[in-house]
Every structure is written in C-alpha cells, then in structure tokens.
Amino acid sequence: MRRSEFQRAVAGEFGSRGAALIADLSLPSLGGRTATEAMDAGIPPRDVWFALCEEMDVPDSHRHGVGRLEPRR
C-alpha cells in the first residue's frame, strides 16, 4: 500500500472524520503514535492502515484491497 492508497482508504472508510483520525487518534499497537506520526517515522502505510482499522473496529471485509484505483481499460 502506498501513502496515496492509504489516504484514499481512510477517506473511503471514514469520510470527513478521516483527517482528524489520522492526525489525532493514538494507536496503541504503533507505540501510541498517530497514523501520521507512524508513517513519518517510517512505518509502512499498510501497517498503519491495519492498526487504524483494528482501533476503529473496521470489519475485515473493509480492510483489504481498499484505496486502489480501478485499473484502466
């Protein structure tokens, strides 16, 4: 997952709350960092996405393959 895919996944799952969540929500599984802090520290966006999903109780069906653009035809 790229950072741009992470951003699309957050927007798709959390809508207008997404920006606040990645900036303010402390993620215990990432040492108490926010999503932004974790990625700035070098933690891969995929790992941050899964930590965010875990903390926010996102169903498994919404966790995989999100954030990708539709392939060109």
CNS distance restraints for C-alpha pairs under 8 A (distance, minus, plus):
assign (resid   1 and name CA) (resid   5 and name CA) 5.95 0.50 0.50
assign (resid   1 and name CA) (resid   6 and name CA) 6.64 0.50 0.50
assign (resid   1 and name CA) (resid  44 and name CA) 7.85 0.50 0.50
assign (resid   1 and name CA) (resid  45 and name CA) 6.10 0.50 0.50
assign (resid   1 and name CA) (resid  46 and name CA) 5.23 0.50 0.50
assign (resid   2 and name CA) (resid   6 and name CA) 6.26 0.50 0.50
assign (resid   2 and name CA) (resid  45 and name CA) 6.33 0.50 0.50
assign (resid   2 and name CA) (resid  46 and name CA) 7.59 0.50 0.50
assign (resid   3 and name CA) (resid   7 and name CA) 6.27 0.50 0.50
assign (resid   3 and name CA) (resid  45 and name CA) 5.74 0.50 0.50
assign (resid   4 and name CA) (resid   8 and name CA) 6.32 0.50 0.50
assign (resid   4 and name CA) (resid  67 and name CA) 7.68 0.50 0.50
assign (resid   5 and name CA) (resid   9 and name CA) 6.05 0.50 0.50
assign (resid   5 and name CA) (resid  66 and name CA) 7.39 0.50 0.50
assign (resid   5 and name CA) (resid  67 and name CA) 4.24 0.50 0.50
assign (resid   5 and name CA) (resid  68 and name CA) 5.71 0.50 0.50
assign (resid   6 and name CA) (resid  10 and name CA) 6.15 0.50 0.50
assign (resid   6 and name CA) (resid  45 and name CA) 6.14 0.50 0.50
assign (resid   6 and name CA) (resid  46 and name CA) 7.25 0.50 0.50
assign (resid   6 and name CA) (resid  49 and name CA) 6.65 0.50 0.50
assign (resid   6 and name CA) (resid  67 and name CA) 6.01 0.50 0.50
assign (resid   7 and name CA) (resid  11 and name CA) 6.19 0.50 0.50
assign (resid   7 and name CA) (resid  67 and name CA) 7.20 0.50 0.50
assign (resid   8 and name CA) (resid  12 and name CA) 5.98 0.50 0.50
assign (resid   8 and name CA) (resid  66 and name CA) 7.70 0.50 0.50
assign (resid   8 and name CA) (resid  67 and name CA) 4.66 0.50 0.50
assign (resid   8 and name CA) (resid  68 and name CA) 7.63 0.50 0.50
assign (resid   9 and name CA) (resid  13 and name CA) 6.05 0.50 0.50
assign (resid   9 and name CA) (resid  66 and name CA) 5.30 0.50 0.50
assign (resid   9 and name CA) (resid  67 and name CA) 4.18 0.50 0.50
assign (resid   9 and name CA) (resid  68 and name CA) 7.95 0.50 0.50
assign (resid  10 and name CA) (resid  14 and name CA) 5.68 0.50 0.50
assign (resid  10 and name CA) (resid  15 and name CA) 7.17 0.50 0.50
assign (resid  10 and name CA) (resid  18 and name CA) 5.53 0.50 0.50
assign (resid  10 and name CA) (resid  19 and name CA) 8.00 0.50 0.50
assign (resid  10 and name CA) (resid  67 and name CA) 7.88 0.50 0.50
assign (resid  11 and name CA) (resid  15 and name CA) 4.65 0.50 0.50
assign (resid  11 and name CA) (resid  16 and name CA) 6.92 0.50 0.50
assign (resid  11 and name CA) (resid  18 and name CA) 5.64 0.50 0.50
assign (resid  11 and name CA) (resid  19 and name CA) 7.89 0.50 0.50
assign (resid  12 and name CA) (resid  67 and name CA) 7.62 0.50 0.50
assign (resid  13 and name CA) (resid  18 and name CA) 7.83 0.50 0.50
assign (resid  13 and name CA) (resid  62 and name CA) 7.76 0.50 0.50
assign (resid  14 and name CA) (resid  18 and name CA) 4.96 0.50 0.50
assign (resid  17 and name CA) (resid  21 and name CA) 6.23 0.50 0.50
assign (resid  18 and name CA) (resid  22 and name CA) 6.32 0.50 0.50
assign (resid  19 and name CA) (resid  23 and name CA) 6.26 0.50 0.50
assign (resid  20 and name CA) (resid  24 and name CA) 5.72 0.50 0.50
assign (resid  20 and name CA) (resid  25 and name CA) 7.58 0.50 0.50
assign (resid  21 and name CA) (resid  25 and name CA) 5.08 0.50 0.50
assign (resid  21 and name CA) (resid  35 and name CA) 7.93 0.50 0.50
assign (resid  22 and name CA) (resid  34 and name CA) 6.05 0.50 0.50
assign (resid  22 and name CA) (resid  35 and name CA) 4.77 0.50 0.50
assign (resid  22 and name CA) (resid  36 and name CA) 5.76 0.50 0.50
assign (resid  23 and name CA) (resid  34 and name CA) 6.00 0.50 0.50
assign (resid  23 and name CA) (resid  35 and name CA) 6.57 0.50 0.50
assign (resid  23 and name CA) (resid  36 and name CA) 5.83 0.50 0.50
assign (resid  23 and name CA) (resid  37 and name CA) 7.96 0.50 0.50
assign (resid  24 and name CA) (resid  34 and name CA) 6.05 0.50 0.50
assign (resid  25 and name CA) (resid  34 and name CA) 5.46 0.50 0.50
assign (resid  25 and name CA) (resid  35 and name CA) 7.43 0.50 0.50
assign (resid  26 and name CA) (resid  32 and name CA) 4.99 0.50 0.50
assign (resid  26 and name CA) (resid  33 and name CA) 5.31 0.50 0.50
assign (resid  26 and name CA) (resid  34 and name CA) 4.70 0.50 0.50
assign (resid  26 and name CA) (resid  35 and name CA) 7.66 0.50 0.50
assign (resid  27 and name CA) (resid  31 and name CA) 6.78 0.50 0.50
assign (resid  27 and name CA) (resid  32 and name CA) 4.83 0.50 0.50
assign (resid  27 and name CA) (resid  33 and name CA) 5.59 0.50 0.50
assign (resid  27 and name CA) (resid  34 and name CA) 5.80 0.50 0.50
assign (resid  27 and name CA) (resid  35 and name CA) 7.23 0.50 0.50
assign (resid  27 and name CA) (resid  51 and name CA) 6.72 0.50 0.50
assign (resid  27 and name CA) (resid  52 and name CA) 6.84 0.50 0.50
assign (resid  27 and name CA) (resid  55 and name CA) 6.84 0.50 0.50
assign (resid  28 and name CA) (resid  32 and name CA) 4.44 0.50 0.50
assign (resid  28 and name CA) (resid  33 and name CA) 7.24 0.50 0.50
assign (resid  29 and name CA) (resid  51 and name CA) 6.39 0.50 0.50
assign (resid  30 and name CA) (resid  34 and name CA) 7.94 0.50 0.50
assign (resid  30 and name CA) (resid  38 and name CA) 6.90 0.50 0.50
assign (resid  30 and name CA) (resid  48 and name CA) 7.68 0.50 0.50
assign (resid  30 and name CA) (resid  51 and name CA) 7.21 0.50 0.50
assign (resid  33 and name CA) (resid  37 and name CA) 5.66 0.50 0.50
assign (resid  33 and name CA) (resid  38 and name CA) 5.69 0.50 0.50
assign (resid  34 and name CA) (resid  38 and name CA) 6.06 0.50 0.50
assign (resid  35 and name CA) (resid  39 and name CA) 6.27 0.50 0.50
assign (resid  35 and name CA) (resid  48 and name CA) 5.97 0.50 0.50
assign (resid  35 and name CA) (resid  49 and name CA) 7.97 0.50 0.50
assign (resid  35 and name CA) (resid  52 and name CA) 7.35 0.50 0.50
assign (resid  36 and name CA) (resid  40 and name CA) 6.11 0.50 0.50
assign (resid  37 and name CA) (resid  41 and name CA) 6.11 0.50 0.50
assign (resid  38 and name CA) (resid  42 and name CA) 6.55 0.50 0.50
assign (resid  38 and name CA) (resid  43 and name CA) 5.46 0.50 0.50
assign (resid  38 and name CA) (resid  48 and name CA) 6.97 0.50 0.50
assign (resid  39 and name CA) (resid  43 and name CA) 4.86 0.50 0.50
assign (resid  39 and name CA) (resid  44 and name CA) 6.22 0.50 0.50
assign (resid  39 and name CA) (resid  45 and name CA) 6.21 0.50 0.50
assign (resid  39 and name CA) (resid  48 and name CA) 7.15 0.50 0.50
assign (resid  43 and name CA) (resid  47 and name CA) 6.80 0.50 0.50
assign (resid  43 and name CA) (resid  48 and name CA) 6.89 0.50 0.50
assign (resid  44 and name CA) (resid  48 and name CA) 6.47 0.50 0.50
assign (resid  45 and name CA) (resid  49 and name CA) 5.95 0.50 0.50
assign (resid  46 and name CA) (resid  50 and name CA) 6.31 0.50 0.50
assign (resid  47 and name CA) (resid  51 and name CA) 6.22 0.50 0.50
assign (resid  48 and name CA) (resid  52 and name CA) 6.09 0.50 0.50
assign (resid  49 and name CA) (resid  53 and name CA) 6.10 0.50 0.50
assign (resid  49 and name CA) (resid  63 and name CA) 7.97 0.50 0.50
assign (resid  50 and name CA) (resid  54 and name CA) 6.06 0.50 0.50
assign (resid  50 and name CA) (resid  63 and name CA) 7.08 0.50 0.50
assign (resid  51 and name CA) (resid  55 and name CA) 6.20 0.50 0.50
assign (resid  52 and name CA) (resid  56 and name CA) 6.11 0.50 0.50
assign (resid  53 and name CA) (resid  57 and name CA) 5.80 0.50 0.50
assign (resid  53 and name CA) (resid  58 and name CA) 4.86 0.50 0.50
assign (resid  53 and name CA) (resid  59 and name CA) 7.78 0.50 0.50
assign (resid  53 and name CA) (resid  63 and name CA) 6.94 0.50 0.50
assign (resid  54 and name CA) (resid  58 and name CA) 6.43 0.50 0.50
assign (resid  58 and name CA) (resid  62 and name CA) 6.59 0.50 0.50
assign (resid  58 and name CA) (resid  63 and name CA) 7.08 0.50 0.50
assign (resid  59 and name CA) (resid  63 and name CA) 6.86 0.50 0.50
assign (resid  60 and name CA) (resid  64 and name CA) 7.29 0.50 0.50
assign (resid  62 and name CA) (resid  66 and name CA) 7.06 0.50 0.50
